[in-house]
Amino acid sequence: MDRRSLVLELVRARVGELMGMTNKLDKIGTSLEKILRAQMELLSCMRKNKENIYALASEMGDIGVDHSRNLSFGWQPTN
């Protein structure tokens, strides 16, 4: 194989690698978009639930509601 043929083969191989990387990045981007969408939906649900809990607590006169304590699964609200 002469030098020119070798260079052409190396360039073709590199172009193939770059196309493969581009496809992988596209798939990663699509996956990240799906994750972000799910995260935003979950955050929205959490906010709605929080609003409902505070509304219920307000209607009940905040009886027995301690907003400073940890929740049962260990999450602690940040201030």
MDTraj code that builds the backbone (N, CA, C; nanometers):
import mdtraj as md
import numpy as np

residues = "MET ASP ARG ARG SER LEU VAL LEU GLU LEU VAL ARG ALA ARG VAL GLY GLU LEU MET GLY MET THR ASN LYS LEU ASP LYS ILE GLY THR SER LEU GLU LYS ILE LEU ARG ALA GLN MET GLU LEU LEU SER CYS MET ARG LYS ASN LYS GLU ASN ILE TYR ALA LEU ALA SER GLU MET GLY ASP ILE GLY VAL ASP HIS SER ARG ASN LEU SER PHE GLY TRP GLN PRO THR ASN".split()
xyz = np.array([
    [0.0862, -0.1176, 0.0000],
    [0.0000, 0.0000, 0.0000],
    [0.0906, 0.1236, 0.0000],
    [0.0657, 0.2105, -0.0941],
    [0.1481, 0.3313, -0.1000],
    [0.1016, 0.4343, 0.0032],
    [0.1796, 0.5368, 0.0162],
    [0.1544, 0.6384, 0.1197],
    [0.0180, 0.7063, 0.1008],
    [-0.0154, 0.7396, -0.0213],
    [-0.1429, 0.8079, -0.0489],
    [-0.2612, 0.7191, -0.0096],
    [-0.2564, 0.5928, -0.0436],
    [-0.3641, 0.5001, -0.0086],
    [-0.3778, 0.4866, 0.1422],
    [-0.2646, 0.4815, 0.2101],
    [-0.2660, 0.4715, 0.3560],
    [-0.3319, 0.5945, 0.4177],
    [-0.2953, 0.7121, 0.3681],
    [-0.3536, 0.8366, 0.4192],
    [-0.5043, 0.8378, 0.3950],
    [-0.5480, 0.7975, 0.2765],
    [-0.6912, 0.7949, 0.2460],
    [-0.7665, 0.6985, 0.3381],
    [-0.7085, 0.5834, 0.3638],
    [-0.7720, 0.4865, 0.4538],
    [-0.7817, 0.5416, 0.5958],
    [-0.6767, 0.6084, 0.6409],
    [-0.6791, 0.6681, 0.7751],
    [-0.7845, 0.7782, 0.7843],
    [-0.7961, 0.8584, 0.6798],
    [-0.8969, 0.9656, 0.6781],
    [-1.0369, 0.9051, 0.6795],
    [-1.0597, 0.8018, 0.5988],
    [-1.1912, 0.7360, 0.5976],
    [-1.2248, 0.6781, 0.7346],
    [-1.1261, 0.6156, 0.7967],
    [-1.1494, 0.5574, 0.9292],
    [-1.1834, 0.6667, 1.0299],
    [-1.1120, 0.7777, 1.0212],
    [-1.1367, 0.8883, 1.1150],
    [-1.2759, 0.9479, 1.0933],
    [-1.3159, 0.9639, 0.9677],
    [-1.4501, 1.0157, 0.9372],
    [-1.5555, 0.9209, 0.9936],
    [-1.5334, 0.7905, 0.9788],
    [-1.6264, 0.6922, 1.0348],
    [-1.6364, 0.7027, 1.1857],
    [-1.5209, 0.7206, 1.2517],
    [-1.5214, 0.7370, 1.3976],
    [-1.5983, 0.8625, 1.4377],
    [-1.5751, 0.9713, 1.3648],
    [-1.6439, 1.0969, 1.3963],
    [-1.7944, 1.0847, 1.3766],
    [-1.8366, 1.0140, 1.2736],
    [-1.9799, 0.9926, 1.2513],
    [-2.0393, 0.9097, 1.3649],
    [-1.9652, 0.8087, 1.4080],
    [-2.0112, 0.7268, 1.5201],
    [-2.0248, 0.8091, 1.6472],
    [-1.9253, 0.8951, 1.6736],
    [-1.9314, 0.9806, 1.7926],
    [-2.0478, 1.0787, 1.7835],
    [-2.0724, 1.1319, 1.6633],
    [-2.1843, 1.2240, 1.6435],
    [-2.3166, 1.1544, 1.6736],
    [-2.3318, 1.0323, 1.6257],
    [-2.4546, 0.9563, 1.6526],
    [-2.4716, 0.9302, 1.8016],
    [-2.3628, 0.8945, 1.8693],
    [-2.3701, 0.8703, 2.0137],
    [-2.4085, 0.9976, 2.0884],
    [-2.3499, 1.1106, 2.0482],
    [-2.3844, 1.2375, 2.1126],
    [-2.5306, 1.2741, 2.0897],
    [-2.5819, 1.2472, 1.9712],
    [-2.7238, 1.2724, 1.9433],
    [-2.8124, 1.1875, 2.0343],
    [-2.7762, 1.0608, 2.0509],
    [-2.8538, 0.9727, 2.1383],
    [-2.8465, 1.0190, 2.2831],
    [-2.7282, 1.0622, 2.3263],
    [-2.7134, 1.1132, 2.4625],
    [-2.7997, 1.2377, 2.4808],
    [-2.7983, 1.3276, 2.3817],
    [-2.8805, 1.4487, 2.3889],
    [-3.0280, 1.4162, 2.3996],
    [-3.0733, 1.3186, 2.3220],
    [-3.2133, 1.2767, 2.3276],
    [-3.2470, 1.2202, 2.4649],
    [-3.1572, 1.1386, 2.5186],
    [-3.1801, 1.0811, 2.6517],
    [-3.1843, 1.1900, 2.7580],
    [-3.0942, 1.2865, 2.7482],
    [-3.0931, 1.3957, 2.8456],
    [-3.2209, 1.4787, 2.8376],
    [-3.2724, 1.4995, 2.7173],
    [-3.3990, 1.5721, 2.7022],
    [-3.5123, 1.4972, 2.7713],
    [-3.5157, 1.3650, 2.7553],
    [-3.6196, 1.2848, 2.8205],
    [-3.6059, 1.2925, 2.9718],
    [-3.4828, 1.2858, 3.0212],
    [-3.4594, 1.2939, 3.1657],
    [-3.5031, 1.4303, 3.2178],
    [-3.4681, 1.5369, 3.1466],
    [-3.5062, 1.6715, 3.1891],
    [-3.6574, 1.6875, 3.1912],
    [-3.7259, 1.6335, 3.0882],
    [-3.8723, 1.6401, 3.0851],
    [-3.9325, 1.5690, 3.2055],
    [-3.8811, 1.4503, 3.2358],
    [-3.9317, 1.3744, 3.3506],
    [-3.9026, 1.4485, 3.4805],
    [-3.7838, 1.5080, 3.4902],
    [-3.7472, 1.5837, 3.6095],
    [-3.8406, 1.7030, 3.6284],
    [-3.8725, 1.7738, 3.5210],
    [-3.9610, 1.8894, 3.5308],
    [-4.1024, 1.8476, 3.5701],
    [-4.1497, 1.7352, 3.5169],
    [-4.2821, 1.6853, 3.5546],
    [-4.2854, 1.6471, 3.7019],
    [-4.1806, 1.5806, 3.7482],
    [-4.1735, 1.5410, 3.8884],
    [-4.1679, 1.6636, 3.9787],
    [-4.0888, 1.7616, 3.9411],
    [-4.0798, 1.8843, 4.0195],
    [-4.2145, 1.9551, 4.0257],
    [-4.2860, 1.9574, 3.9151],
    [-4.4186, 2.0184, 3.9117],
    [-4.5142, 1.9459, 4.0059],
    [-4.5116, 1.8123, 4.0022],
    [-4.5971, 1.7334, 4.0925],
    [-4.5616, 1.7597, 4.2383],
    [-4.4316, 1.7681, 4.2664],
    [-4.3888, 1.7930, 4.4042],
    [-4.4373, 1.9296, 4.4519],
    [-4.4292, 2.0295, 4.3651],
    [-4.4748, 2.1638, 4.4022],
    [-4.6253, 2.1650, 4.4270],
    [-4.7006, 2.0968, 4.3407],
    [-4.8456, 2.0903, 4.3597],
    [-4.8797, 2.0205, 4.4904],
    [-4.8110, 1.9099, 4.5185],
    [-4.8356, 1.8386, 4.6438],
    [-4.8004, 1.9248, 4.7635],
    [-4.6909, 1.9993, 4.7539],
    [-4.6497, 2.0870, 4.8633],
    [-4.7564, 2.1945, 4.8864],
    [-4.8061, 2.2529, 4.7775],
    [-4.9112, 2.3540, 4.7894],
    [-5.0361, 2.2946, 4.8534],
    [-5.0727, 2.1740, 4.8109],
    [-5.1909, 2.1088, 4.8677],
    [-5.1722, 2.0790, 5.0163],
    [-5.0532, 2.0355, 5.0540],
    [-5.0261, 2.0052, 5.1949],
    [-5.0365, 2.1319, 5.2785],
    [-4.9763, 2.2413, 5.2296],
    [-4.9830, 2.3665, 5.3050],
    [-5.1263, 2.4198, 5.3115],
    [-5.2025, 2.4040, 5.2033],
    [-5.3421, 2.4480, 5.2047],
    [-5.4219, 2.3670, 5.3058],
    [-5.4006, 2.2363, 5.3085],
    [-5.4701, 2.1507, 5.4045],
    [-5.4295, 2.1863, 5.5471],
    [-5.3000, 2.2080, 5.5679],
    [-5.2526, 2.2454, 5.7015],
    [-5.3124, 2.3781, 5.7443],
    [-5.3262, 2.4706, 5.6504],
    [-5.3841, 2.6007, 5.6810],
    [-5.5307, 2.5868, 5.7203],
    [-5.6037, 2.5024, 5.6480],
    [-5.7445, 2.4805, 5.6802],
    [-5.7613, 2.4137, 5.8155],
    [-5.6657, 2.3309, 5.8527],
    [-5.6751, 2.2602, 5.9803],
    [-5.6110, 2.3397, 6.0934],
    [-5.5649, 2.4596, 6.0630],
    [-5.5076, 2.5434, 6.1662],
    [-5.3666, 2.5025, 6.2039],
    [-5.2958, 2.4377, 6.1124],
    [-5.1574, 2.3961, 6.1352],
    [-5.1425, 2.3040, 6.2552],
    [-5.2469, 2.2307, 6.2885],
    [-5.2426, 2.1400, 6.4029],
    [-5.1459, 2.0262, 6.3734],
    [-5.0447, 2.0139, 6.4562],
    [-4.9517, 1.9020, 6.4450],
    [-4.8588, 1.9072, 6.3258],
    [-4.8498, 2.0190, 6.2580],
    [-4.7607, 2.0285, 6.1430],
    [-4.6337, 2.1000, 6.1850],
    [-4.5235, 2.0293, 6.1758],
    [-4.3935, 2.0865, 6.2097],
    [-4.3106, 2.0914, 6.0823],
    [-4.2945, 2.2092, 6.0237],
    [-4.2255, 2.2237, 5.8960],
    [-4.0743, 2.2137, 5.9097],
    [-4.0224, 2.2137, 6.0309],
    [-3.8776, 2.2118, 6.0490],
    [-3.8211, 2.0716, 6.0633],
    [-3.9047, 1.9707, 6.0783],
    [-3.8567, 1.8344, 6.1016],
    [-3.8318, 1.7612, 5.9716],
    [-3.7506, 1.6563, 5.9816],
    [-3.7239, 1.5703, 5.8662],
    [-3.8492, 1.4934, 5.8291],
    [-3.8619, 1.4661, 5.7004],
    [-3.9707, 1.3813, 5.6552],
    [-3.9351, 1.2361, 5.6838],
    [-4.0320, 1.1488, 5.6717],
    [-4.0125, 1.0092, 5.7095],
    [-3.9042, 0.9394, 5.6285],
    [-3.8763, 0.9860, 5.5070],
    [-3.7748, 0.9194, 5.4263],
    [-3.6400, 0.9900, 5.4346],
    [-3.6236, 1.0806, 5.5307],
    [-3.4941, 1.1395, 5.5596],
    [-3.4626, 1.2696, 5.4888],
    [-3.5507, 1.3167, 5.4018],
    [-3.5241, 1.4420, 5.3329],
    [-3.5495, 1.5572, 5.4269],
    [-3.4614, 1.6543, 5.4269],
    [-3.4796, 1.7711, 5.5118],
    [-3.4872, 1.8942, 5.4230],
    [-3.5901, 1.9756, 5.4401],
    [-3.6025, 2.0942, 5.3552],
    [-3.4876, 2.1907, 5.3788],
    [-3.4453, 2.2575, 5.2716],
    [-3.3410, 2.3588, 5.2847],
    [-3.4063, 2.4947, 5.2940],
    [-3.3439, 2.5822, 5.3644],
    [-3.3991, 2.7176, 5.3814],
    [-3.3415, 2.8121, 5.2810],
])
top = md.Topology()
chain = top.add_chain()
for i, resn in enumerate(residues, 1):
    res = top.add_residue(resn, chain, resSeq=i)
    for name in ("N", "CA", "C"):
        top.add_atom(name, md.element.get_by_symbol(name[0]), res)
traj = md.Trajectory(xyz[None], top)
